[in-house]
Every structure is written in C-alpha cells, then in structure tokens.
Amino acid sequence: MTTDISMVRWDPSVTQEIVDDFEYDGGNSSSRLFERSRIKALADERESVQKKTFQKWVNSHLVRVNCRISDLYTDLRDGKMLIQLLEVLSGERLPRPTKGKMRIHCLENVDKALQFLKDQRVHLENMGSHDIVDGSARLSLGLIWTIILRFQIQDITIEQTENKETKSAKDALLLWCQMKTAGYHNVNVRNFTSSWRDGLAFNAIIHKHRPDLVQFEKLSKSNAIYNLNNAFNVAEDKLGLTKLLDAEDVYVDQPDEKSIITYVVTYYHYFSKMKQETVQGKRIGKVVGIAMDNDRMVTEYERLTSDLLKWIEATITQLGDRRFANSLVGVQQQLAQFNNYRTVEKPPKFVEKGNLEVLLFTLQSKMRANNQKPYTPREGKMISDINKAWERLEKAEHEKELALREELIRQEKLEQLAARFNRKASMRETWLSENQRLVSQDNFGFDLAAVEAAAKKHEAIETDIFAYEERVQAVVTVSQELEAENYHDIERIVARKENVLRLWNYLLELLRDRRNRLEQSLHLQQNFQEMVYILDSTEELKLRLLSDDYGKHLMGVEDLLQKHSLVEADINVLGERVKVVVQQTQKFSEDQGAAYRPCDATIIEERIQQLQVILKISNGPTSKFWWSWTRIEPSVAKCQFSCTILNFLFLHRPIEISALENEIQLHEPQLASVVAVGEDLVKQGHFGAERIQSRLNDTLEMWRHLQELVAYRRKSSSPMLTTSTSGCSIRYVSFPPKTSEGTKPTFSRFLRNTRRPRTSSRTTRPLSTLFTHKRRRSATMSKNRQMLTRGSTPLTTGAYSCLKPT
C-alpha cells in the first residue's frame, strides 16, 4: 500500500519529459504525432482541472477574510492573496504586504510568502518568486499543492522535509479511505485516481459517517455522473464542504490524483472532527502519528546532537584560553565565571546529553515496535561521538581549573608581597624622614666638652643608620620580586622604591655633611681651648713681668735674672704654641672660605667708589654751601619788617649789604662746581640719578631765593626797627602743612613758601622772654639743618612769634 513519491510531490517537468520522449524520432510517424497531441491535450486537461480545483480550494479558505480570486495564475502574482491564504491556514501573522503594483513589489510579497513556507520547513524545489510573479501555470499549481500538503494533511509537521513524510501522509489518507469504504458494494479504493471515477467511494464515505444523507443502496455503478453529483451536492449542502470538483472532471479515464486528494482531504478534516469517529479512524491516526512522531524524533535528535556538539567544541576552545587577568580581583572574577559555568551552564548540557541517549533508545524501540528499520545516526552524531567530545570537555575543564587555581595563588602571593612592601616602605620612609630631621640639627654646643659629647652621639647615630641599610635593601629586594612577577601595580611599587632610595641617599649625604661640620666644630673648639690656655699662660706671665721686685742686693738680682730667663723661655714656648694655633685657625678660615663665597671684589670696589662719590657730594661743597646758607640766612631776613625772633636777634649784628653780597659771590664757584658734578653723574646714568637731580633742583632754587632776598634787603634797607623797653608786639606765622604727598615740607620748601607775616595779635613781652625763645629756635633750626644735611628731612611745623614795631 505504498505510492511512489513522484505521484504526490509536484514535479512540473514530468509532462514535458513525456512530450519530449515522443519527439525523439522527429515526428515522422503520424501515429507519433497523434499520440503526442493526445498527451498534450490530456496534460492541458489535467492542468485545467487542477487549476479549477485549487482555485475553488483557495476561495474556500479566503472566504473567511472576505476575499476571493477569479484567476489562480494572475491573482497570485502580487503575493497579497498568497499572504492572506497562508495567514488563514496557519493562524499566524505574516509580514505586511508591500504596497505598490510594480514587479519589485510583487516579488517582495511573494518572497515573504515563500520565506514563511521555508520557515515552516516546507521544501520548495525549483521554485522562486519570479515564477509566481510571471504567472507560471505549473509552478503556481505546484505551490498550491505544496500548501495543501502542508496545511491540509493533519499529521504532517512543519519540520518534515523528506520524501517519506509525504508518502506516509498519503498512505495514511488512503488507508483511512479504505477503512471507511470497507464493506460497501462495488467500492474498492486502491488509489486516488480510477477508484473514484464512478462516485461510489465519495457516497460511501458520506454514508459511513452520515447514513441519513445518502441512500447508498439505490446508487448504481453505471450511473457515475449521478453518483458524483449526488456526493458533491450533499457534501456542499449538508456538510458545508466546498464543491472543488465537477462530475465531468472525475468521470474520465484517468482522473487527476492531486485534485481528488485535495477534495478527499476536506472530507477527512471534516469527519475527523466528528465525535462519532470510529476506533478504526483513531487507530489510523495513531499509526500516522507514530510515524510522524518517529520522524520528528529523528529530526529532534539530529538537531540536539548538532547543538550539543557545537557547544562542546566552543566550550573546549574557551576553556583552553590561558589569558588571565593580571590582578587578584580579575582572576577571582574569572574563577567565579568558571564556577558559574560548572554550576549553571554545564548541568543542563549534561542532562541534555543523557536525554539524547534516552531519545535515541526510545526512537529505536518505537521504530522496532512499528515494524520499521531502527534509526542509526550518521557518523559524527552517534552517542559514542558525543561521549568522546564530553571526555575532551572534562579534560579541558580540569586543566582550566588547575590553571586558574595556580594563577589565583600567584596573585594572592603577589598581593601579600605588595602589602609587605607597602608596610616596609611606609616604615622606612617614616624612619628616614625622622632621622633626616635629626641629622639636620646642629646642636653641637658651645664648648669642647659639649662638642665631644655631640661627636660620640653622632657616632652612635651613624652606627644605627648604617645598620639600617639592610632594611632598606630588603625593600629593594621585595620590589624586584614584584617586578619579576609582573605585578599589575608595578609602576607605583617602583616609584615608591625610588623614593625610599632617594630618602636613604639624602640621609647619607646629610650624615656626611653633619660629620664634616661636627669635625670642624670640634677642631674649632680645640683651638678655642688652646687659645684659652695660651691666654691664661699669658696673663700669668704678664703678672710676673709686672712685678716691681727688682731685688735688694746682688744675689737677689741674679736670682731674678735667672727667673727672668725662665720666663723668656716660657714666652718662647708660648710663642710657638701661638704660631700653631694661628696656623690651625687660618686653615679653619680657609676651609670655611671654600663653603662661603663672598661677593665679587670688582662689584665691591665699584660700590665703594660710588659711596665715596656720594660722600664727597654730601660732605664736600654741598655741606659748605649749606653751612654758608645757615650763616647768611639770618642776615638776609633783616629786610622784613615783620620777622621771626631769630631774625630779630640777627638784626643786632652789624652786617653790611655789600659785605653780604661779596660773601655770596665767593660761594658762587662752589655752587657751580657742585652743580657740574651732579649733572655729570646724572648724565652717566648713576643709580641715584633721580635723587641727585632732585637735590640739584632744590639747591638751585634756594640759591635763587637767596639772591632774591639779598636784592629785596638792599631795596628795603631804609626802614628801621624800633623797640621799646616795655615790650613789643608779637604775631604768629603758621608754617605750611603737610604736602599732598603726605610728607612734611623740607627746609628748602619752607624758604620758598615764606611770605610776609600777617598781623594777628599784639602782645608785649619782656626782652628776656624774647632771648629765651631765640635760644629755643636756634636749637631747633640747628637740629633741622643737621637733619637736612643727611637728607631731605621734614621740618616740624609749628607757629613762631615775631615782633612788629609799636
């Protein structure tokens, strides 16, 4: 009860091959031409029947979504109806059709439908989207037939791709028909072609399930057209099955097998859902289900085997990686990932491996029970192959674990070593810093005993420091170990090691410098001690030499002479000691000079010359000029009718105008010399040029003012000052306040700002009071002049009394 697969699977080349066979002899025979035309006509007739049947079948399903096609070939070109049909049959949503009517849009829609069929594991042989879009009749019919096979035969699963699947489905359907028609007169279903042409088989199936709809005993084998129409009409009117075939399509010599199968499948689906299904039908379903289950289990076994072997190979490659993180945290994370693999990822795969063995055993047992040849996996997917791969996985896993453990231990040791290094480095840095501060202190003392004690203490310090070198070297050794093991933070380790070595070398340098300073201090104190001894000896000899005892008789004098000779010998010895001390002192001074470098001698000489020039200017003609000015000023001031007490006292000196002018002329060359020297210094760019220029300006201004005063006195020499014995009138002259620069007015500014005083009050004082005030003013003026010669020293502001004639 088997049927060749070529009768079920769509092959559009079969008809063409039949036609080509008859063209072999070139068509010379008339019989050959007749046969060829007859075959061509039968093929066209069969194609027309299939088209009509498949079109009705398609419309029977599209009616659910209110769609319909009028031509099977043209309406499927855009792919939209094809997508609708697949959605109705599968109950799944397909990608939305692309809008547009261009060829590229149609190709894209058909591709979506074909891709969905491929995803459902439907084999499409020699069929592309362009064939459907071009309206190829044979390929379009083949596509619909493939869809019918996939979605209308209940026992076919979406994973089935091999020929025996279709063969099993067809045989199961044929067996079902035979079981349903068994016992009916004149009904013998052997195939899906000639066994159905008289219509009795269709009526028998309906009568088997619904005896009330068909009076089978009244049907006659000779009235085939009636039988066919009766079955088709009852199925359509009473059962709701679309009339896919016409009686004329079936009542032919060789009915189309695919059309009849398509129509019979509708009967099967309808009656299989009925509750009154017989035990035989269930048995058929069970047989078909077992066959399909076996095929599904084979596919499932091969898929699971491929996936498991692929996972094993990928895991072995991953476990063979020996690139570990260069830190303790990184290795711990890698170890955690490895443990996660062993506890989470691996156990399900181990269970899957066991399930594969159970699946294969179950499959082979079921196939033996179903009288089928037991399934044998192909090479590379056998259970033994899986076990060998699993052994290699276990070995790689063990080696990976050992490598991770070793790397973890190494990283832990490195971290402990690094912690040890940090602890030692911190201690060394603290100790070195404290000893640097200790060695930097030069508290040697100020006498020989203190310095000697400091030297002993320094020796103890040196002993401790030199003994500490081993500990510093231990830090270096630990650092070298970390560097050799490629510690992840080696840069910081090396930097800290270098810092410890730098502190150590600096401490040794400080220690050597302190030793040198201590030795120099010790030698210096020894020289000082020797000097003290020499001074004491000198004082003792001095006292002996200052003695007034010269002897009172000859023997006493001779005795003193001998003692004096001894003293002279002591002095000579003392002199040698003095020479030694002087030599040692000079050597010490030279050593100190090596460390101290004074300023360059040329710079010192240049500064001395500049100071001498300044001193010459300050103490030379300028001082003389100021002295002359202080001497002449009171006489010049006599010309004022209202004057100070000092001027009043100067009026009593008999100084003539001509003598005063002569004296002023004598000082004029000195003034010119001073001005010339100052201008030369300014032109030479002297560092005090600004101050020199200011002093010159003040001097010239005072000289001009002096000349004005002398001229004014000559002009005003006629008025005479009269005084009375009873007293005189006194008024006050207010000196200028502080200038805008915040400094008090200088003596030169005071001269320039002098104006004739304004009478403010009249008082009468005794003459003794006036002379007392004169002495006070003279002392103040003298003090101010002394301050002025040292620089532009501000004068004290105040109010001075002056007389006015009564």
C-alpha atoms as one frame of an Amber mdcrd trajectory, in Angstrom:
protein
   0.000   0.000   0.000   2.731   2.408  -0.877   2.765   5.033  -3.559   5.789
   6.497  -5.314   6.637   9.945  -4.081   6.678  11.403  -7.606   2.935  10.927
  -7.698   2.458  13.176  -4.713   5.309  15.729  -4.865   4.777  18.320  -7.552
   7.186  17.962 -10.475   6.384  20.307 -13.384   8.949  18.591 -15.643   7.126
  15.259 -15.820   4.707  16.316 -18.524   7.457  17.995 -20.515   9.586  14.834
 -20.363   6.694  12.751 -21.694   6.255  15.138 -24.559   9.984  15.186 -25.269
  10.084  11.352 -25.482   7.699  11.448 -28.373   9.815  13.958 -30.193  12.767
  11.615 -30.325  12.105  10.375 -33.859  11.453  13.882 -35.197   7.693  13.379
 -35.595   7.909  11.468 -38.881   5.220   8.923 -37.937   1.590  10.000 -37.988
   0.853   7.771 -35.009   3.559   9.504 -33.050   2.077  12.868 -33.900  -1.369
  11.699 -32.785  -0.043  10.323 -29.535   1.882  13.488 -28.876  -1.114  15.689
 -29.470  -3.256  13.384 -27.355  -0.808  13.518 -24.473  -0.586  17.284 -24.798
  -4.354  17.509 -24.676  -4.548  15.263 -21.631  -1.885  17.331 -19.900  -3.732
  20.531 -20.628  -6.959  18.970 -19.463  -5.340  17.803 -16.230  -3.841  21.251
 -15.704  -7.224  22.849 -16.247  -8.825  20.508 -13.716  -6.123  21.218 -11.170
  -6.435  24.937 -11.699 -10.186  24.850 -11.179  -9.881  22.600  -8.149  -7.097
  24.552  -6.491  -8.818  27.852  -7.216 -12.002  26.651  -5.508  -9.949  25.332
  -2.613  -8.214  28.668  -2.224 -11.511  30.563  -2.328 -12.976  28.195   0.255
 -10.351  29.449   2.719 -10.186  33.077   1.603 -13.894  33.431   2.192 -13.067
  33.622   5.904 -11.411  37.002   5.306 -13.921  38.141   2.669 -11.506  37.685
  -0.205 -11.763  35.820  -3.471  -9.671  35.183  -6.537 -11.005  34.959 -10.063
  -7.906  33.557 -11.730  -5.405  31.404  -9.906  -2.454  32.406 -12.038  -2.955
  36.179 -12.246  -4.361  36.876  -8.762  -1.395  35.265  -7.039   1.171  37.375
  -8.885   1.206  40.325  -6.474   1.647  37.988  -3.482  -1.040  39.673  -1.376
  -3.636  36.913  -1.763  -0.937  34.339  -1.163  -0.031  36.004   2.152  -3.742
  36.129   3.116  -4.128  32.424   2.341  -1.120  31.440   4.449  -2.334  33.542
   7.368  -5.750  31.811   7.250  -4.246  28.323   7.054  -1.513  28.792   9.662
  -3.277  31.133  12.045  -0.096  33.224  12.230   0.649  36.793  11.231   2.919
  37.247   8.243   4.799  40.457   7.399   2.545  43.096   5.945   2.457  43.130
   2.149   4.393  45.882   0.436   2.205  48.486  -1.179   2.633  49.005  -4.887
   1.985  47.149  -8.095   5.434  47.233  -9.611   7.229  43.980 -10.291   9.697
  44.561  -7.459   6.807  44.978  -5.003   5.195  41.755  -6.239   8.487  39.887
  -5.941   8.940  41.138  -2.403   5.454  39.996  -1.333   5.861  36.558  -2.922
   9.275  36.269  -1.218   7.606  36.904   2.125   5.165  34.057   1.499   7.857
  31.677   0.281  10.103  32.579   3.214   7.267  31.784   5.597   6.900  28.369
   3.991  10.628  27.800   4.318  10.439  28.777   7.983   7.709  26.127   8.313
  10.234  23.613   6.923   8.292  23.230   3.632  10.518  22.097   0.787  10.152
  24.248  -2.340  12.054  22.626  -5.143  12.956  24.631  -8.253  10.539  27.381
  -7.315  11.250  31.102  -6.994   9.236  34.244  -6.520   9.772  35.273 -10.124
   7.987  32.101 -11.296   4.831  33.077  -9.421   5.037  36.717 -10.480   5.496
  35.670 -14.111   2.321  33.576 -13.832   3.905  30.168 -14.477   0.971  27.756
 -14.519   2.772  24.610 -13.493   4.771  26.297 -10.704   1.720  28.140  -9.426
  -0.206  24.854  -9.239   2.800  23.235  -7.598   2.904  25.979  -4.942  -0.785
  25.492  -4.100  -0.305  21.739  -3.984   2.612  22.159  -1.589   0.475  24.370
   0.638  -2.311  21.767   0.580   0.126  19.040   1.589   1.486  21.140   4.437
  -1.680  22.511   5.950  -4.402  20.046   4.974  -2.856  16.718   5.921  -3.094
  16.863   9.673  -0.215  14.578  10.555   2.439  16.485   8.607   4.554  18.657
  10.938   6.370  21.833   9.951   9.764  20.138  10.330   9.102  17.449   7.698
  11.217  17.778   4.579  11.966  14.231   3.441  10.029  12.224   0.823   8.846
   9.589   3.211   6.879  12.150   5.141   4.609  12.879   2.192   4.476   9.178
   1.374   3.421   8.339   4.908   0.724  11.017   4.866  -0.677   9.835   1.551
  -0.663   6.211   2.620  -2.373   7.106   5.880  -5.064   9.008   3.984  -5.527
   6.122   1.557  -5.743   3.701   4.466  -8.379   5.885   6.068 -10.432   5.856
   2.881 -10.147   2.083   2.607 -11.264   1.629   6.196 -14.230   3.945   5.719
 -15.381   2.268   2.498 -14.746  -1.299   3.561 -17.847  -3.462   3.181 -19.592
  -1.263   0.645 -20.709  -2.986  -2.564 -18.763  -2.132  -5.719 -16.359   0.111
  -3.740 -12.668  -0.786  -3.849 -10.340   2.145  -3.103  -6.859   1.294  -4.326
  -5.655   4.748  -5.373  -6.716   8.356  -5.755  -7.458   8.149  -9.468  -9.624
   5.439 -11.052 -11.072   4.204  -7.776 -13.111   7.406  -7.503 -14.397   7.899
 -11.067 -17.783   6.176 -10.507 -18.608   8.319  -7.441 -19.464   5.370  -5.181
 -16.411   5.934  -2.966 -17.472   9.522  -2.202 -21.002   8.425  -1.326 -19.682
   5.532   0.774 -17.538   7.892   2.904 -20.513  10.213   3.458 -22.832   7.285
   4.211 -20.265   5.847   6.671 -20.407   8.976   8.808 -23.872  10.293   7.899
 -26.150   7.453   6.747 -29.128   9.773   6.835 -27.779  11.902   3.988 -27.162
   9.225   1.330 -29.233   6.223   0.252 -26.268   4.160  -0.843 -28.265   1.065
  -1.769 -30.091   2.964  -4.501 -26.891   4.039  -6.221 -25.712   2.261  -9.342
 -22.176   1.837 -10.541 -23.259   2.528 -14.102 -24.698   5.940 -13.293 -21.387
   7.605 -12.414 -22.401  11.177 -13.196 -25.395  10.963 -10.847 -23.324   9.396
  -8.142 -20.683  12.108  -8.366 -23.175  14.961  -8.392 -25.113  13.429  -5.521
 -21.975  13.166  -3.352 -20.736  16.644  -4.271 -24.120  18.294  -3.701 -24.731
  16.538  -0.380 -21.249  17.470   0.814 -21.787  21.064  -0.192 -25.352  21.471
   1.011 -25.360  19.288   4.119 -21.744  19.239   5.240 -20.613  22.666   4.098
 -17.749  21.331   2.017 -16.862  23.392  -0.991 -17.515  21.714  -4.300 -13.962
  21.577  -5.538 -14.637  19.075  -8.364 -17.227  18.675 -11.057 -18.579  15.311
 -12.116 -17.106  15.786 -15.599 -13.654  16.291 -14.052 -13.758  12.948 -12.243
 -15.617  10.818 -14.775 -12.653  10.475 -17.103 -10.281   7.649 -17.944  -7.535
   8.899 -15.606  -8.780  11.468 -13.045  -6.279  13.938 -11.617  -4.837  12.480
  -8.458  -3.933  15.786  -6.793  -7.409  17.196  -7.318  -9.043  14.103  -5.819
  -6.621  14.094  -2.873  -7.352  17.762  -2.290 -11.077  17.102  -2.220 -10.821
  13.897  -0.158  -8.685  15.741   2.419 -11.607  18.088   3.024 -13.748  15.031
   3.824 -11.055  13.752   6.189 -10.762  17.043   8.061 -14.488  17.347   8.380
 -15.191  13.832   9.567 -12.112  13.653  11.803 -13.639  16.330  13.948 -16.834
  14.433  14.469 -17.410  12.866  17.860 -18.738   9.626  16.295 -15.307   8.813
  14.864 -14.730   5.116  14.917 -11.982   3.197  16.621 -10.521   2.376  13.246
 -10.103   6.051  12.490  -8.326   6.605  15.769  -6.091   3.668  15.020  -5.195
   5.152  11.685  -4.433   8.459  13.344  -2.316   6.665  15.864  -0.374   4.861
  13.184   0.168   8.068  11.262   1.028   9.898  14.483   3.574   7.274  15.468
   5.178   7.501  12.061   5.284  11.274  12.205   6.487  11.217  15.811   9.315
   8.957  14.799  10.295  11.312  12.034  10.043  14.247  14.432  12.187  12.453
  16.982  14.819  11.760  14.339  14.943  15.411  13.392  14.940  16.452  17.030
  17.785  14.046  17.807  19.920  15.338  14.961  19.239  18.942  15.892  20.011
  18.416  19.576  23.125  16.412  18.730  24.424  19.150  16.437  23.736  21.841
  19.016  25.372  19.883  21.832  28.492  19.056  19.825  28.763  22.665  18.718
  28.505  23.847  22.331  31.116  21.320  23.461  33.643  22.442  20.829  33.069
  26.126  21.594  33.428  25.489  25.342  36.645  23.497  24.869  38.102  26.393
  22.875  37.065  28.828  25.595  38.479  26.652  28.376  41.774  26.379  26.507
  42.314  30.125  26.787  45.116  30.820  29.294  44.987  34.607  29.179  44.331
  35.525  32.799  43.731  38.944  34.288  46.851  40.471  35.844  45.222  41.226
  39.182  43.741  39.330  42.090  40.277  40.794  41.550  40.347  39.922  37.853
  41.396  36.314  38.498  38.724  35.985  41.182  36.131  37.181  38.678  37.384
  34.668  36.108  37.206  31.912  38.732  33.653  32.996  39.577  32.753  32.779
  35.893  34.287  29.313  35.723  32.307  28.196  38.767  29.182  29.663  37.211
  29.886  27.585  34.105  30.231  24.433  36.191  27.116  25.028  38.313  24.783
  26.825  35.910  25.786  26.293  32.290  27.181  22.760  32.300  24.497  20.785
  34.254  21.708  21.447  31.704  24.022  20.275  28.942  24.810  17.132  30.903
  21.083  16.499  31.283  20.664  17.158  27.576  23.374  14.598  26.834  21.532
  12.000  28.902  18.237  12.902  27.258  19.818  12.308  23.860  20.683   8.755
  24.835  17.159   8.212  26.120  15.706   9.790  22.977  17.722   7.562  20.670
  16.846   4.447  22.629  13.151   5.377  22.661  13.179   6.156  18.943  14.783
   2.880  18.025  12.397   0.957  20.281   9.318   2.625  18.775  10.531   2.007
  15.237  11.090  -1.667  16.017   7.625  -1.878  17.564   6.177  -0.208  14.436
   7.991  -2.707  12.221  10.296  -0.038  10.922  14.025  -0.198  10.469  15.706
   1.254  13.591  17.252   4.649  13.105  21.057   4.757  13.101  22.721   8.203
  13.452  25.238   9.089  10.828  28.955   9.318  11.533  29.850  12.127  13.882
  26.455  12.275  15.618  26.474   8.928  17.335  26.302   8.568  21.099  29.931
   7.405  21.124  30.961  10.613  19.351  29.120  12.668  21.950  30.802  10.737
  24.794  34.255  11.281  23.314  33.603  15.002  22.936  32.321  15.144  26.518
  35.520  13.465  27.778  37.610  16.085  25.998  35.423  18.747  27.629  36.025
  17.252  31.089  39.773  17.204  30.487  39.839  20.825  29.298  37.708  21.821
  32.291  40.108  20.144  34.728  43.148  21.802  33.153  41.390  25.178  33.215
  40.589  24.792  36.907  44.186  23.903  37.759  45.496  26.887  35.789  43.025
  29.236  37.483  43.916  27.926  40.944  47.620  28.358  40.272  47.128  31.879
  38.949  44.924  32.737  41.940  47.591  31.516  44.357  50.226  33.516  42.470
  48.135  36.679  42.577  47.421  36.205  46.297  51.145  35.862  46.965  51.812
  38.969  44.907  49.188  40.918  46.862  50.695  39.726  50.145  54.132  40.666
  48.864  52.838  44.067  47.773  51.228  44.618  51.199  54.517  43.631  52.800
  56.343  46.057  50.526  53.928  48.890  51.373  54.290  48.214  55.080  58.080
  48.136  54.909  58.248  51.167  52.595  55.999  53.156  54.937  58.160  52.274
  57.928  61.354  53.092  56.038  60.006  56.426  54.821  58.937  57.412  58.328
  62.254  56.348  59.852  64.306  58.076  57.159  62.302  61.317  57.453  62.687
  61.384  61.231  66.422  60.728  61.010  66.792  63.387  58.348  65.285  65.886
  60.761  67.589  64.549  63.496  70.731  64.772  61.362  69.783  68.235  60.103
  70.054  69.635  63.651  73.498  71.087  64.514  73.096  71.358  68.291  76.789
  70.699  68.940  77.088  73.031  71.922  79.443  75.955  72.598  82.331  74.331
  74.424  84.729  71.485  73.852  83.019  69.090  76.221  79.625  69.582  74.536
  81.104  69.123  71.062  82.942  65.953  72.139  79.658  64.609  73.557  77.932
  65.511  70.300  80.656  63.635  68.366  80.063  60.489  70.422  76.342  60.838
  69.903  76.916  61.269  66.182  78.953  58.068  66.081  76.046  56.241  67.707
  73.670  57.742  65.120  75.971  56.646  62.289  76.076  53.123  63.680  72.274
  52.939  63.783  71.916  54.372  60.284  74.490  52.084  58.694  72.885  49.128
  60.404  69.546  50.198  58.835  70.891  49.719  55.300  69.889  46.043  55.305
  66.269  47.018  55.908  66.365  49.497  53.033  67.856  46.800  50.822  65.003
  44.480  51.859  62.533  46.966  50.346  64.516  46.931  47.104  64.540  43.119
  47.085  60.758  42.909  47.519  60.290  45.454  44.736  62.491  43.417  42.410
  60.452  40.289  43.152  57.221  42.099  42.314  58.725  43.455  39.117  59.956
  39.999  38.099  56.442  38.568  38.633  54.858  41.365  36.523  52.742  42.775
  39.338  49.842  44.815  37.956  50.664  47.948  40.008  54.421  47.755  39.454
  54.711  51.409  38.433  53.608  52.572  41.873  55.881  49.989  43.540  58.919
  51.155  41.556  58.135  54.810  42.244  57.908  54.172  45.972  61.122  52.147
  45.933  62.885  55.020  44.193  61.516  57.388  46.823  62.906  55.207  49.626
  66.327  55.074  47.924  66.248  58.821  47.393  65.486  59.390  51.077  68.250
  56.953  52.029  70.869  58.637  49.826  69.807  62.026  51.081  70.130  60.816
  54.673  73.656  59.549  53.967  74.530  62.891  52.413  73.168  64.742  55.425
  75.096  62.374  57.685  78.376  63.066  55.870  77.772  66.808  55.942  76.998
  66.695  59.657  80.153  64.659  60.277  82.192  67.324  58.460  80.537  70.137
  60.352  80.996  68.293  63.632  84.693  67.705  62.938  85.159  71.371  62.066
  83.321  72.397  65.212  85.479  70.006  67.263  88.688  71.432  65.767  87.414
  74.929  66.349  86.610  74.236  69.979  90.012  72.628  70.432  91.612  75.790
  69.024  89.474  77.860  71.345  90.567  75.723  74.278  94.198  76.105  73.260
  93.648  79.855  72.985  92.201  79.902  76.499  95.250  78.053  77.783  97.532
  80.485  75.987  95.662  83.482  77.388  95.838  82.081  80.900  99.570  81.478
  80.490  99.968  84.948  79.060  98.149  86.519  81.985 100.273  84.573  84.399
 103.494  85.664  82.673 102.178  89.221  82.488 101.648  89.311  86.233 105.147
  88.010  86.786 106.601  90.618  84.440 104.643  93.457  86.037 106.189  92.705
  89.412 108.137  95.655  90.965 110.523  93.371  92.767 113.957  94.036  91.188
 115.970  92.662  94.079 117.565  94.445  97.036 121.086  93.028  96.783 123.240
  91.351  94.181 122.192  87.801  94.860 118.547  88.773  94.702 119.097  90.487
  91.375 120.924  87.477  89.962 118.154  85.225  91.170 115.571  87.433  89.479
 117.628  87.410  86.294 117.594  83.642  86.253 113.856  83.635  86.795 113.500
  86.173  84.051 115.454  83.867  81.734 112.978  81.111  82.529 110.128  83.493
  81.818 111.682  84.355  78.454 111.955  80.609  77.703 108.292  80.190  78.654
 107.412  83.103  76.396 109.287  81.490  73.514 107.453  78.214  74.055 104.217
  80.118  74.325 105.036  81.863  71.073 105.428  78.541  69.308 102.056  77.488
  70.635 100.600  80.754  69.391 102.030  80.101  65.925 100.498  76.621  65.873
  97.125  77.989  66.959  97.324  80.725  64.340  98.150  78.201  61.614  95.266
  75.969  62.618  92.945  78.967  62.785  93.992  80.105  59.325  93.415  76.605
  57.976  89.949  76.621  59.503  89.245  80.019  57.927  90.334  78.707  54.532
  88.034  75.701  54.889  85.182  77.990  55.758  86.029  80.152  52.801  85.571
  77.191  50.492  81.983  76.922  51.607  81.281  80.658  51.706  81.822  82.728
  48.568  81.667  86.467  49.155  80.582  88.977  46.579  82.862  89.658  43.624
  85.700  92.055  44.545  85.111  94.199  41.468  81.499  94.729  42.486  82.581
  95.704  45.986  85.156  98.178  44.629  82.575  99.701  42.313  80.131 100.163
  45.165  82.855 101.690  47.358  83.680 104.213  44.627  80.028 105.140  44.277
  79.699 105.580  48.027  82.805 107.746  48.076  81.366 109.937  45.353  78.133
 110.290  47.276  80.038 111.019  50.465  82.089 113.619  48.648  78.948 115.279
  47.355  77.297 115.158  50.763  80.290 116.311  52.832  82.089 118.486  50.281
  80.912 121.702  48.636  77.302 120.936  49.415  77.948 120.848  53.132  79.927
 124.039  52.922  77.182 125.649  50.954  74.595 124.637  53.500  76.838 125.925
  56.250  77.153 129.278  54.495  73.449 129.370  53.907  72.678 128.866  57.584
  75.093 131.620  58.409  73.797 134.118  55.838  70.081 133.388  56.156  69.502
 135.425  59.364  71.172 138.483  57.913  69.148 138.341  54.743  65.951 138.069
  56.717  66.515 141.508  58.261  64.801 143.143  55.316  61.369 142.050  56.570
  59.502 144.436  58.776  57.703 141.550  60.387  60.135 138.694  61.183  60.867
 135.836  63.477  62.610 136.117  66.785  65.749 134.616  65.244  65.790 137.291
  62.568  65.195 139.928  65.191  68.296 138.788  67.064  70.308 138.703  63.795
  69.374 142.344  63.170  71.564 143.355  66.054  74.644 142.085  64.080  76.321
 144.818  62.055  76.426 143.138  58.652  76.538 145.420  55.657  74.735 144.721
  52.427  77.868 144.972  50.317  79.794 142.562  52.536  76.897 140.103  52.330
  76.844 140.302  48.563  80.587 139.771  48.369  80.395 136.711  50.513  77.611
 135.314  48.343  79.686 135.842  45.234  82.574 133.975  46.814  80.336 130.889
  47.201  79.076 131.000  43.650  82.053 128.991  42.197  81.448 126.312  44.770
  77.818 126.139  43.710  78.790 125.861  40.057  81.244 123.056  40.863  78.606
 121.136  42.811  76.034 121.558  40.019  78.546 120.406  37.389  79.430 117.269
  39.342  75.751 116.447  39.884  74.882 116.925  36.219  77.783 114.674  35.198
  76.537 111.955  37.495  73.019 112.230  36.076  74.348 112.035  32.506  76.428
 108.946  33.372  73.277 107.129  34.485  74.179 106.907  38.163  71.864 104.567
  40.117  70.894 107.594  42.330  70.400 109.945  39.394  66.804 110.720  40.300
  67.674 111.714  43.850  70.737 113.720  42.702  68.608 115.657  40.207  66.042
 116.443  42.926  68.829 117.695  45.243  70.290 119.862  42.497  66.886 121.406
  41.806  66.407 122.233  45.494  69.913 123.774  45.706  69.399 125.978  42.642
  66.006 127.043  43.901  67.500 128.011  47.282  70.320 129.909  45.569  67.791
 131.837  43.509  65.741 132.583  46.600  68.872 133.775  48.415  69.609 136.206
  45.615  66.021 137.486  45.743  66.290 138.014  49.476  69.526 139.946  49.126
  68.029 142.137  46.414  64.937 142.661  48.478  67.047 143.701  51.503  69.013
 146.235  49.519  65.775 147.713  48.271  64.161 147.731  51.710  67.156 148.694
  53.856  65.766 152.201  54.735  63.091 151.148  57.309  64.471 150.750  60.803
  63.261 148.586  63.521  62.389 150.379  66.732  61.757 148.722  70.005  60.590
 149.933  73.395  61.856 148.882  76.789  58.429 147.908  77.860  57.924 145.170
  75.253  56.905 144.590  71.649  54.064 143.292  69.630  54.090 139.576  68.726
  52.344 137.824  65.885  52.391 134.203  64.772  53.492 132.800  61.465  51.933
 129.443  60.549  54.257 127.217  58.600  52.866 125.257  55.643  51.133 121.963
  56.499  51.898 118.601  55.041  52.095 118.370  51.302  49.742 116.343  49.120
  52.269 113.526  49.046  51.798 113.045  52.753  55.288 114.325  53.751  56.239
 117.375  55.806  57.715 120.357  53.968  61.505 120.439  53.666  63.644 123.341
  54.640  64.016 124.419  51.007  60.249 124.379  50.514  59.913 126.353  53.714
  62.159 129.056  52.222  60.158 129.177  49.003  56.843 129.391  50.846  57.962
 132.170  53.176  55.718 135.241  52.891  55.453 138.442  54.848  53.597 137.512
  58.037  50.175 138.885  58.694  49.448 140.614  61.979  47.184 138.502  64.071
  47.574 139.942  67.577  49.641 142.368  69.557  51.294 141.377  72.808  54.087
 142.789  74.885  56.771 140.591  76.373  59.936 141.287  78.371  63.224 141.181
  76.452  64.419 138.180  78.478  61.480 136.180  77.205  62.440 137.022  73.653
  66.016 135.843  74.142  64.817 132.619  75.718  62.640 131.979  72.701  65.610
 132.797  70.468  67.736 130.139  72.090  64.976 127.543  71.618  64.502 128.490
  67.992  68.248 128.417  67.350  68.445 124.873  68.762  65.500 123.776  66.573
  66.997 125.351  63.453  70.363 123.779  64.149  68.755 120.367  64.572  66.801
 120.753  61.350  69.903 121.801  59.454  71.765 118.743  60.675  68.879 116.543
  59.547  68.747 118.332  56.229  72.434 117.682  55.502  71.718 113.969  55.922
  68.793 114.153  53.510  65.590 115.958  52.853  64.351 115.540  56.416  60.976
 117.129  57.052  60.836 120.135  59.406  58.496 120.277  62.263  55.538 122.530
  61.565  54.538 124.989  64.178  53.932 128.631  64.977  56.761 131.059  65.768
  56.414 134.512  67.313  57.797 137.566  65.597  57.953 141.225  66.522  56.234
 144.130  64.914  57.231 147.743  65.515  54.994 149.506  68.002
